[in-house]
Amino acid sequence: MYNRIDAERQDEAFEIDSLVALMNLQSKTNSETNFYCRFRIDKKDRLANIFWRDSHSLFEYQCFGDVLIFDSIYKTNAYAKPLVLFVDVNSHRTTCVFRVELLLDETVQSYR
């Protein structure tokens, strides 16, 4: 009984987290000129994949995008989803994050 109640509470928390994240990203889309966000909802009406890039990331990609490091941190976050980072090192040897994605899983479909 307690496991089911706990699972339902956890599902509700994830739904709230998803809603807050999408509201935050929508706010940035409205206020920042080159902010870009895209997401996908699965068949169960849950947030599946989410991708975003801000104007600073776009600028750094245009300047330093010739070398790219792709890092997929597999299921180490609270949602057990892959977090994908596209990063580079600029001429000042500083790490630049070009874009961030939180994926449903590591299938080819999720990466499209």
N, CA, C and O atoms as a GROMACS GRO file, in nm:
protein
  448
    1MET      N    1   0.082  -0.119   0.000
    1MET     CA    2   0.000   0.000   0.000
    1MET      C    3   0.087   0.126   0.000
    1MET      O    4   0.064   0.219  -0.078
    2TYR      N    5   0.186   0.129   0.089
    2TYR     CA    6   0.272   0.247   0.096
    2TYR      C    7   0.353   0.267  -0.031
    2TYR      O    8   0.377   0.380  -0.073
    3ASN      N    9   0.395   0.156  -0.094
    3ASN     CA   10   0.471   0.168  -0.218
    3ASN      C   11   0.388   0.233  -0.328
    3ASN      O   12   0.439   0.314  -0.405
    4ARG      N   13   0.261   0.197  -0.335
    4ARG     CA   14   0.174   0.255  -0.437
    4ARG      C   15   0.151   0.404  -0.411
    4ARG      O   16   0.155   0.485  -0.504
    5ILE      N   17   0.129   0.440  -0.286
    5ILE     CA   18   0.110   0.582  -0.252
    5ILE      C   19   0.236   0.661  -0.283
    5ILE      O   20   0.229   0.771  -0.339
    6ASP      N   21   0.351   0.605  -0.247
    6ASP     CA   22   0.478   0.672  -0.274
    6ASP      C   23   0.500   0.688  -0.425
    6ASP      O   24   0.545   0.793  -0.470
    7ALA      N   25   0.468   0.586  -0.502
    7ALA     CA   26   0.484   0.592  -0.648
    7ALA      C   27   0.393   0.701  -0.707
    7ALA      O   28   0.435   0.774  -0.797
    8GLU      N   29   0.270   0.711  -0.657
    8GLU     CA   30   0.178   0.814  -0.706
    8GLU      C   31   0.229   0.954  -0.671
    8GLU      O   32   0.219   1.046  -0.752
    9ARG      N   33   0.283   0.970  -0.551
    9ARG     CA   34   0.339   1.100  -0.511
    9ARG      C   35   0.458   1.136  -0.600
    9ARG      O   36   0.474   1.252  -0.639
   10GLN      N   37   0.540   1.038  -0.630
   10GLN     CA   38   0.657   1.062  -0.714
   10GLN      C   39   0.613   1.102  -0.855
   10GLN      O   40   0.672   1.192  -0.915
   11ASP      N   41   0.511   1.035  -0.910
   11ASP     CA   42   0.459   1.071  -1.042
   11ASP      C   43   0.407   1.214  -1.042
   11ASP      O   44   0.431   1.289  -1.138
   12GLU      N   45   0.336   1.254  -0.936
   12GLU     CA   46   0.285   1.390  -0.926
   12GLU      C   47   0.400   1.491  -0.921
   12GLU      O   48   0.392   1.597  -0.983
   13ALA      N   49   0.505   1.458  -0.846
   13ALA     CA   50   0.621   1.548  -0.837
   13ALA      C   51   0.687   1.565  -0.973
   13ALA      O   52   0.725   1.676  -1.010
   14PHE      N   53   0.701   1.456  -1.049
   14PHE     CA   54   0.761   1.464  -1.182
   14PHE      C   55   0.675   1.548  -1.275
   14PHE      O   56   0.728   1.624  -1.356
   15GLU      N   57   0.542   1.536  -1.265
   15GLU     CA   58   0.454   1.616  -1.348
   15GLU      C   59   0.469   1.764  -1.316
   15GLU      O   60   0.473   1.848  -1.406
   16ILE      N   61   0.478   1.797  -1.187
   16ILE     CA   62   0.496   1.936  -1.146
   16ILE      C   63   0.631   1.988  -1.195
   16ILE      O   64   0.639   2.099  -1.246
   17ASP      N   65   0.736   1.908  -1.179
   17ASP     CA   66   0.869   1.947  -1.227
   17ASP      C   67   0.866   1.975  -1.377
   17ASP      O   68   0.924   2.074  -1.422
   18SER      N   69   0.800   1.890  -1.453
   18SER     CA   70   0.791   1.908  -1.598
   18SER      C   71   0.718   2.037  -1.632
   18SER      O   72   0.762   2.113  -1.718
   19LEU      N   73   0.608   2.060  -1.564
   19LEU     CA   74   0.529   2.181  -1.590
   19LEU      C   75   0.609   2.306  -1.557
   19LEU      O   76   0.610   2.402  -1.634
   20VAL      N   77   0.677   2.307  -1.444
   20VAL     CA   78   0.759   2.422  -1.404
   20VAL      C   79   0.872   2.444  -1.504
   20VAL      O   80   0.901   2.558  -1.541
   21ALA      N   81   0.936   2.337  -1.548
   21ALA     CA   82   1.045   2.349  -1.646
   21ALA      C   83   0.993   2.409  -1.777
   21ALA      O   84   1.056   2.500  -1.832
   22LEU      N   85   0.880   2.360  -1.825
   22LEU     CA   86   0.824   2.413  -1.951
   22LEU      C   87   0.781   2.559  -1.936
   22LEU      O   88   0.798   2.638  -2.029
   23MET      N   89   0.725   2.595  -1.822
   23MET     CA   90   0.687   2.734  -1.798
   23MET      C   91   0.810   2.825  -1.797
   23MET      O   92   0.808   2.935  -1.852
   24ASN      N   93   0.917   2.778  -1.734
   24ASN     CA   94   1.042   2.854  -1.728
   24ASN      C   95   1.100   2.872  -1.869
   24ASN      O   96   1.142   2.982  -1.906
   25LEU      N   97   1.102   2.765  -1.945
   25LEU     CA   98   1.155   2.772  -2.081
   25LEU      C   99   1.068   2.861  -2.171
   25LEU      O  100   1.120   2.934  -2.256
   26GLN      N  101   0.937   2.857  -2.152
   26GLN     CA  102   0.847   2.944  -2.230
   26GLN      C  103   0.873   3.090  -2.196
   26GLN      O  104   0.872   3.176  -2.284
   27SER      N  105   0.895   3.118  -2.069
   27SER     CA  106   0.926   3.254  -2.027
   27SER      C  107   1.054   3.304  -2.092
   27SER      O  108   1.061   3.418  -2.137
   28LYS      N  109   1.156   3.218  -2.096
   28LYS     CA  110   1.282   3.255  -2.160
   28LYS      C  111   1.262   3.274  -2.311
   28LYS      O  112   1.323   3.363  -2.370
   29THR      N  113   1.179   3.192  -2.372
   29THR     CA  114   1.150   3.206  -2.515
   29THR      C  115   1.088   3.342  -2.544
   29THR      O  116   1.119   3.405  -2.645
   30ASN      N  117   1.000   3.387  -2.455
   30ASN     CA  118   0.934   3.517  -2.473
   30ASN      C  119   1.026   3.635  -2.446
   30ASN      O  120   1.009   3.741  -2.506
   31SER      N  121   1.122   3.618  -2.356
   31SER     CA  122   1.205   3.731  -2.315
   31SER      C  123   1.342   3.738  -2.381
   31SER      O  124   1.404   3.844  -2.382
   32GLU      N  125   1.390   3.629  -2.435
   32GLU     CA  126   1.524   3.625  -2.493
   32GLU      C  127   1.515   3.599  -2.643
   32GLU      O  128   1.454   3.501  -2.686
   33THR      N  129   1.575   3.685  -2.722
   33THR     CA  130   1.561   3.681  -2.867
   33THR      C  131   1.603   3.549  -2.929
   33THR      O  132   1.527   3.492  -3.007
   34ASN      N  133   1.720   3.499  -2.897
   34ASN     CA  134   1.772   3.378  -2.962
   34ASN      C  135   1.758   3.252  -2.878
   34ASN      O  136   1.826   3.153  -2.903
   35PHE      N  137   1.671   3.256  -2.779
   35PHE     CA  138   1.648   3.136  -2.699
   35PHE      C  139   1.563   3.039  -2.781
   35PHE      O  140   1.464   3.078  -2.844
   36TYR      N  141   1.601   2.913  -2.779
   36TYR     CA  142   1.528   2.811  -2.856
   36TYR      C  143   1.502   2.691  -2.767
   36TYR      O  144   1.590   2.646  -2.694
   37CYS      N  145   1.381   2.641  -2.774
   37CYS     CA  146   1.342   2.525  -2.695
   37CYS      C  147   1.249   2.438  -2.779
   37CYS      O  148   1.164   2.487  -2.854
   38ARG      N  149   1.267   2.308  -2.765
   38ARG     CA  150   1.180   2.212  -2.833
   38ARG      C  151   1.160   2.096  -2.738
   38ARG      O  152   1.253   2.055  -2.669
   39PHE      N  153   1.039   2.041  -2.735
   39PHE     CA  154   1.013   1.926  -2.650
   39PHE      C  155   0.914   1.833  -2.718
   39PHE      O  156   0.848   1.870  -2.815
   40ARG      N  157   0.907   1.712  -2.666
   40ARG     CA  158   0.817   1.611  -2.721
   40ARG      C  159   0.739   1.548  -2.606
   40ARG      O  160   0.794   1.523  -2.498
   41ILE      N  161   0.612   1.524  -2.629
   41ILE     CA  162   0.524   1.458  -2.532
   41ILE      C  163   0.501   1.315  -2.580
   41ILE      O  164   0.480   1.292  -2.699
   42ASP      N  165   0.507   1.219  -2.488
   42ASP     CA  166   0.489   1.079  -2.528
   42ASP      C  167   0.340   1.041  -2.533
   42ASP      O  168   0.254   1.126  -2.511
   43LYS      N  169   0.312   0.915  -2.562
   43LYS     CA  170   0.174   0.867  -2.578
   43LYS      C  171   0.094   0.875  -2.448
   43LYS      O  172  -0.029   0.880  -2.452
   44LYS      N  173   0.163   0.875  -2.335
   44LYS     CA  174   0.095   0.885  -2.205
   44LYS      C  175   0.084   1.030  -2.157
   44LYS      O  176   0.057   1.055  -2.040
   45ASP      N  177   0.106   1.124  -2.250
   45ASP     CA  178   0.096   1.267  -2.222
   45ASP      C  179   0.200   1.314  -2.119
   45ASP      O  180   0.172   1.401  -2.036
   46ARG      N  181   0.320   1.253  -2.125
   46ARG     CA  182   0.429   1.291  -2.035
   46ARG      C  183   0.540   1.356  -2.117
   46ARG      O  184   0.556   1.329  -2.236
   47LEU      N  185   0.616   1.442  -2.052
   47LEU     CA  186   0.731   1.504  -2.117
   47LEU      C  187   0.834   1.397  -2.148
   47LEU      O  188   0.882   1.329  -2.057
   48ALA      N  189   0.868   1.381  -2.275
   48ALA     CA  190   0.961   1.275  -2.315
   48ALA      C  191   1.101   1.331  -2.335
   48ALA      O  192   1.193   1.294  -2.262
   49ASN      N  193   1.118   1.418  -2.431
   49ASN     CA  194   1.249   1.478  -2.461
   49ASN      C  195   1.236   1.629  -2.453
   49ASN      O  196   1.132   1.685  -2.484
   50ILE      N  197   1.342   1.693  -2.410
   50ILE     CA  198   1.344   1.838  -2.406
   50ILE      C  199   1.482   1.887  -2.447
   50ILE      O  200   1.584   1.831  -2.406
   51PHE      N  201   1.485   1.991  -2.528
   51PHE     CA  202   1.609   2.047  -2.580
   51PHE      C  203   1.602   2.198  -2.566
   51PHE      O  204   1.497   2.258  -2.591
   52TRP      N  205   1.712   2.262  -2.527
   52TRP     CA  206   1.714   2.407  -2.523
   52TRP      C  207   1.854   2.462  -2.550
   52TRP      O  208   1.956   2.396  -2.527
   53ARG      N  209   1.853   2.586  -2.599
   53ARG     CA  210   1.977   2.658  -2.628
   53ARG      C  211   1.948   2.806  -2.607
   53ARG      O  212   1.846   2.857  -2.654
   54ASP      N  213   2.036   2.877  -2.537
   54ASP     CA  214   2.016   3.020  -2.516
   54ASP      C  215   2.101   3.101  -2.614
   54ASP      O  216   2.178   3.045  -2.691
   55SER      N  217   2.087   3.233  -2.610
   55SER     CA  218   2.157   3.319  -2.705
   55SER      C  219   2.308   3.315  -2.685
   55SER      O  220   2.383   3.322  -2.783
   56HIS      N  221   2.354   3.304  -2.562
   56HIS     CA  222   2.498   3.295  -2.536
   56HIS      C  223   2.555   3.166  -2.595
   56HIS      O  224   2.664   3.166  -2.652
   57SER      N  225   2.482   3.056  -2.580
   57SER     CA  226   2.526   2.928  -2.638
   57SER      C  227   2.534   2.937  -2.790
   57SER      O  228   2.628   2.885  -2.850
   58LEU      N  229   2.437   3.002  -2.851
   58LEU     CA  230   2.437   3.019  -2.996
   58LEU      C  231   2.559   3.100  -3.041
   58LEU      O  232   2.626   3.064  -3.137
   59PHE      N  233   2.586   3.209  -2.971
   59PHE     CA  234   2.701   3.293  -3.004
   59PHE      C  235   2.831   3.213  -2.994
   59PHE      O  236   2.915   3.218  -3.084
   60GLU      N  237   2.848   3.139  -2.885
   60GLU     CA  238   2.971   3.061  -2.867
   60GLU      C  239   2.982   2.950  -2.971
   60GLU      O  240   3.092   2.918  -3.017
   61TYR      N  241   2.871   2.891  -3.009
   61TYR     CA  242   2.874   2.788  -3.114
   61TYR      C  243   2.919   2.849  -3.246
   61TYR      O  244   2.998   2.789  -3.319
   62GLN      N  245   2.869   2.968  -3.277
   62GLN     CA  246   2.909   3.034  -3.402
   62GLN      C  247   3.058   3.068  -3.402
   62GLN      O  248   3.122   3.066  -3.506
   63CYS      N  249   3.113   3.099  -3.285
   63CYS     CA  250   3.256   3.134  -3.274
   63CYS      C  251   3.347   3.012  -3.263
   63CYS      O  252   3.454   3.010  -3.322
   64PHE      N  253   3.304   2.910  -3.187
   64PHE     CA  254   3.393   2.800  -3.152
   64PHE      C  255   3.336   2.662  -3.187
   64PHE      O  256   3.380   2.563  -3.129
   65GLY      N  257   3.241   2.654  -3.277
   65GLY     CA  258   3.172   2.529  -3.303
   65GLY      C  259   3.244   2.430  -3.392
   65GLY      O  260   3.185   2.331  -3.434
   66ASP      N  261   3.371   2.454  -3.422
   66ASP     CA  262   3.443   2.363  -3.510
   66ASP      C  263   3.483   2.233  -3.441
   66ASP      O  264   3.500   2.130  -3.507
   67VAL      N  265   3.499   2.235  -3.310
   67VAL     CA  266   3.532   2.115  -3.233
   67VAL      C  267   3.421   2.096  -3.132
   67VAL      O  268   3.386   2.189  -3.058
   68LEU      N  269   3.366   1.977  -3.129
   68LEU     CA  270   3.250   1.953  -3.045
   68LEU      C  271   3.271   1.829  -2.960
   68LEU      O  272   3.317   1.726  -3.010
   69ILE      N  273   3.238   1.838  -2.834
   69ILE     CA  274   3.244   1.724  -2.743
   69ILE      C  275   3.100   1.686  -2.711
   69ILE      O  276   3.019   1.771  -2.673
   70PHE      N  277   3.069   1.561  -2.728
   70PHE     CA  278   2.934   1.510  -2.702
   70PHE      C  279   2.941   1.421  -2.579
   70PHE      O  280   3.017   1.324  -2.577
   71ASP      N  281   2.864   1.452  -2.477
   71ASP     CA  282   2.868   1.376  -2.353
   71ASP      C  283   2.726   1.337  -2.313
   71ASP      O  284   2.641   1.424  -2.295
   72SER      N  285   2.703   1.210  -2.299
   72SER     CA  286   2.573   1.160  -2.254
   72SER      C  287   2.590   1.102  -2.115
   72SER      O  288   2.653   0.997  -2.097
   73ILE      N  289   2.533   1.169  -2.018
   73ILE     CA  290   2.539   1.122  -1.879
   73ILE      C  291   2.417   1.034  -1.860
   73ILE      O  292   2.304   1.082  -1.849
   74TYR      N  293   2.440   0.904  -1.856
   74TYR     CA  294   2.330   0.808  -1.863
   74TYR      C  295   2.267   0.782  -1.727
   74TYR      O  296   2.331   0.729  -1.636
   75LYS      N  297   2.141   0.818  -1.714
   75LYS     CA  298   2.056   0.786  -1.600
   75LYS      C  299   2.119   0.812  -1.465
   75LYS      O  300   2.110   0.730  -1.374
   76THR      N  301   2.184   0.927  -1.451
   76THR     CA  302   2.241   0.961  -1.321
   76THR      C  303   2.163   1.071  -1.252
   76THR      O  304   2.202   1.115  -1.143
   77ASN      N  305   2.053   1.116  -1.311
   77ASN     CA  306   1.973   1.220  -1.248
   77ASN      C  307   1.850   1.159  -1.182
   77ASN      O  308   1.827   1.038  -1.191
   78ALA      N  309   1.772   1.241  -1.116
   78ALA     CA  310   1.655   1.194  -1.041
   78ALA      C  311   1.549   1.129  -1.129
   78ALA      O  312   1.466   1.053  -1.080
   79TYR      N  313   1.551   1.159  -1.259
   79TYR     CA  314   1.449   1.108  -1.349
   79TYR      C  315   1.494   0.985  -1.426
   79TYR      O  316   1.418   0.932  -1.507
   80ALA      N  317   1.615   0.939  -1.403
   80ALA     CA  318   1.672   0.821  -1.471
   80ALA      C  319   1.665   0.836  -1.622
   80ALA      O  320   1.635   0.741  -1.695
   81LYS      N  321   1.693   0.958  -1.670
   81LYS     CA  322   1.693   0.986  -1.813
   81LYS      C  323   1.832   1.034  -1.854
   81LYS      O  324   1.901   1.097  -1.774
   82PRO      N  325   1.873   1.006  -1.976
   82PRO     CA  326   2.003   1.055  -2.023
   82PRO      C  327   2.002   1.208  -2.037
   82PRO      O  328   1.911   1.266  -2.096
   83LEU      N  329   2.104   1.271  -1.982
   83LEU     CA  330   2.126   1.414  -1.999
   83LEU      C  331   2.240   1.429  -2.098
   83LEU      O  332   2.350   1.380  -2.074
   84VAL      N  333   2.214   1.495  -2.209
   84VAL     CA  334   2.313   1.507  -2.317
   84VAL      C  335   2.362   1.651  -2.324
   84VAL      O  336   2.282   1.745  -2.331
   85LEU      N  337   2.492   1.668  -2.321
   85LEU     CA  338   2.554   1.800  -2.330
   85LEU      C  339   2.639   1.807  -2.457
   85LEU      O  340   2.713   1.715  -2.488
   86PHE      N  341   2.628   1.917  -2.529
   86PHE     CA  342   2.714   1.945  -2.643
   86PHE      C  343   2.804   2.060  -2.599
   86PHE      O  344   2.757   2.173  -2.582
   87VAL      N  345   2.931   2.033  -2.582
   87VAL     CA  346   3.023   2.132  -2.528
   87VAL      C  347   3.148   2.145  -2.614
   87VAL      O  348   3.176   2.061  -2.699
   88ASP      N  349   3.221   2.252  -2.591
   88ASP     CA  350   3.347   2.279  -2.659
   88ASP      C  351   3.435   2.358  -2.564
   88ASP      O  352   3.389   2.402  -2.458
   89VAL      N  353   3.558   2.377  -2.600
   89VAL     CA  354   3.650   2.461  -2.526
   89VAL      C  355   3.688   2.577  -2.617
   89VAL      O  356   3.733   2.556  -2.729
   90ASN      N  357   3.669   2.700  -2.569
   90ASN     CA  358   3.698   2.816  -2.653
   90ASN      C  359   3.847   2.850  -2.650
   90ASN      O  360   3.927   2.778  -2.592
   91SER      N  361   3.883   2.961  -2.714
   91SER     CA  362   4.024   3.000  -2.724
   91SER      C  363   4.083   3.042  -2.590
   91SER      O  364   4.205   3.055  -2.577
   92HIS      N  365   3.998   3.065  -2.491
   92HIS     CA  366   4.044   3.098  -2.356
   92HIS      C  367   4.048   2.975  -2.265
   92HIS      O  368   4.066   2.986  -2.144
   93ARG      N  369   4.031   2.859  -2.327
   93ARG     CA  370   4.028   2.730  -2.256
   93ARG      C  371   3.916   2.724  -2.151
   93ARG      O  372   3.932   2.666  -2.043
   94THR      N  373   3.807   2.784  -2.186
   94THR     CA  374   3.687   2.782  -2.103
   94THR      C  375   3.584   2.692  -2.170
   94THR      O  376   3.568   2.695  -2.292
   95THR      N  377   3.516   2.613  -2.091
   95THR     CA  378   3.413   2.524  -2.145
   95THR      C  379   3.291   2.604  -2.188
   95THR      O  380   3.244   2.691  -2.115
   96CYS      N  381   3.242   2.575  -2.307
   96CYS     CA  382   3.121   2.637  -2.361
   96CYS      C  383   3.016   2.529  -2.379
   96CYS      O  384   3.041   2.427  -2.444
   97VAL      N  385   2.899   2.549  -2.323
   97VAL     CA  386   2.789   2.456  -2.343
   97VAL      C  387   2.704   2.510  -2.458
   97VAL      O  388   2.648   2.619  -2.448
   98PHE      N  389   2.695   2.432  -2.567
   98PHE     CA  390   2.620   2.476  -2.684
   98PHE      C  391   2.472   2.443  -2.674
   98PHE      O  392   2.388   2.522  -2.716
   99ARG      N  393   2.441   2.330  -2.618
   99ARG     CA  394   2.301   2.292  -2.602
   99ARG      C  395   2.291   2.181  -2.500
   99ARG      O  396   2.389   2.114  -2.468
  100VAL      N  397   2.170   2.163  -2.448
  100VAL     CA  398   2.142   2.063  -2.346
  100VAL      C  399   2.016   1.989  -2.386
  100VAL      O  400   1.920   2.050  -2.434
  101GLU      N  401   2.016   1.858  -2.367
  101GLU     CA  402   1.898   1.778  -2.394
  101GLU      C  403   1.875   1.680  -2.280
  101GLU      O  404   1.970   1.621  -2.228
  102LEU      N  405   1.752   1.664  -2.241
  102LEU     CA  406   1.711   1.561  -2.147
  102LEU      C  407   1.622   1.466  -2.226
  102LEU      O  408   1.515   1.506  -2.272
  103LEU      N  409   1.666   1.342  -2.241
  103LEU     CA  410   1.600   1.247  -2.331
  103LEU      C  411   1.521   1.142  -2.254
  103LEU      O  412   1.548   1.115  -2.137
  104LEU      N  413   1.423   1.084  -2.321
  104LEU     CA  414   1.344   0.976  -2.264
  104LEU      C  415   1.428   0.852  -2.244
  104LEU      O  416   1.421   0.787  -2.140
  105ASP      N  417   1.508   0.818  -2.346
  105ASP     CA  418   1.592   0.698  -2.341
  105ASP      C  419   1.705   0.715  -2.442
  105ASP      O  420   1.720   0.823  -2.500
  106GLU      N  421   1.784   0.612  -2.463
  106GLU     CA  422   1.896   0.622  -2.557
  106GLU      C  423   1.867   0.553  -2.690
  106GLU      O  424   1.956   0.489  -2.747
  107THR      N  425   1.746   0.564  -2.738
  107THR     CA  426   1.713   0.509  -2.869
  107THR      C  427   1.743   0.613  -2.977
  107THR      O  428   1.756   0.732  -2.948
  108VAL      N  429   1.754   0.567  -3.100
  108VAL     CA  430   1.779   0.657  -3.213
  108VAL      C  431   1.667   0.760  -3.223
  108VAL      O  432   1.693   0.877  -3.252
  109GLN      N  433   1.544   0.719  -3.199
  109GLN     CA  434   1.429   0.809  -3.208
  109GLN      C  435   1.442   0.926  -3.110
  109GLN      O  436   1.407   1.039  -3.145
  110SER      N  437   1.492   0.901  -2.991
  110SER     CA  438   1.507   1.009  -2.892
  110SER      C  439   1.610   1.112  -2.935
  110SER      O  440   1.597   1.230  -2.903
  111TYR      N  441   1.712   1.068  -3.007
  111TYR     CA  442   1.818   1.160  -3.049
  111TYR      C  443   1.781   1.242  -3.172
  111TYR      O  444   1.856   1.332  -3.209
  112ARG      N  445   1.669   1.214  -3.235
  112ARG     CA  446   1.629   1.288  -3.356
  112ARG      C  447   1.564   1.418  -3.324
  112ARG      O  448   1.525   1.492  -3.415
   0.00000   0.00000   0.00000
